[in-house]
Amino acid sequence: MTHCPKCGHKLAPTVRSSAELGLTTRQHDLLKFLEWFIPRNGYSPSFDEMVEGTRLKSKSGISRLIGGLEERGYIRRKRFRARSVELV
């Protein structure tokens, strides 16, 4: 099993580090949080829970990060639906 060079997080064999994935540190942190939260709870977190889980300061920052992850194909979401983030 490999480890992410930025944070030391264990990565599955098919998962690459944030640098290899082309993610920013904050996008990587949010993706790790989503990978932790969704399987444990069975639904995606609210924006407030994402702010708290990633220690960011605003929902608008989370919105930008979600958009970036969606553009890169790591997540998908249904527009205008609460808690609709899905890991791809």
Summary of the structure (lengths in Angstrom):
residues: 88
radius of gyration: 12.5
end to end distance: 20.7
largest distance: 37.8
contacts: 222
relative contact order: 0.16
helix: 48%
strand: 9%
